[in-house]
Amino acid sequence: MSADKRFPDWVRHSGVGLELAGAVAGFALVGYWIDRHYGTSPWGLVVGLVLGIVGGLYNFVREALQATREAQQEDRDGE
């Protein structure tokens, strides 16, 4: 059994959503800190949000494609 199959699919997929939210929140906080520290408001926050969204969505799409490939493989194995 692979490490990915230790948990039900819904747990793995909810984790991806939390990773997306965490990436956006984390980068937003870093951007906010940069704004406060260097007085670049609002550009640090904007750049942080964009980086968080892009990074989080990249991971989200990567995981969705992997789940699709696994489902297709299971369909082929079940025939």
N, C-alpha and C positions, 0 to 999 in steps of 0.2 A: 504494500500500500504506500503510495507516495505521500510526501508531507502535506501536499495540498488537499488530499482526501481525508485528512483527520477530522475536518469540520464539515458540517453540511454546507451546501452551496449558498444558502441564504446568509450564513455567517460570513463567508468569504466575500460576498457581494456587498453586504452592509459595511464591511471593513473598507472596501474601496470608496464608498461614499464618505466615510469618516476621514479617510486619507485626503480626499478632495477638499473637504472642509478644513482639515488641519493645515494643508498646504496654503490655502488662501489666507487663513487666519495667521499662520506663522509668518508668511511673507509680509502681510499687512502690518503686523506688529514690528517687524524689522524696519519696514518703510517708515512707520510712525516714529520709531526711535531715531532714525536718520534725520527725519524732519525736525524733531525736537533738538537733536544734538548739533546739527549743522545749519539749522534755520532755512531749510529748503522747501518749506511747506508750499504746496501740497504734493510736490513731485516725488518725494520718497515714498509716500503712501500710494500714489498712483502707480509708480513703477513696481512697488511691492505687490499690489493687488494684481497687476497684469502678470507678473512672474508667477504668482501663486496660482492664478487661474490657468495659465498655459501649462505649468508643470503638473497641476492636479488633473487637468483634462487629458494631458498626454498619458499619465498613469491610468486614468479611467478608461480611455480608449484601448490601451494596451491590454488591460485586464479583460475588457469586453471581448476583444478579438480572441484572446486565449480561451475564454469561456465558450465562445462560438466554435472554435476548433475542437475543444474537448467534447462538446455536444455532438458535433458531426462525427467524431471518432466513435462515440458511444452508439450513435445511430448505425454506423457501419458494422460495429461489432455485434449489435443486436440482431442484424438480419440473418 
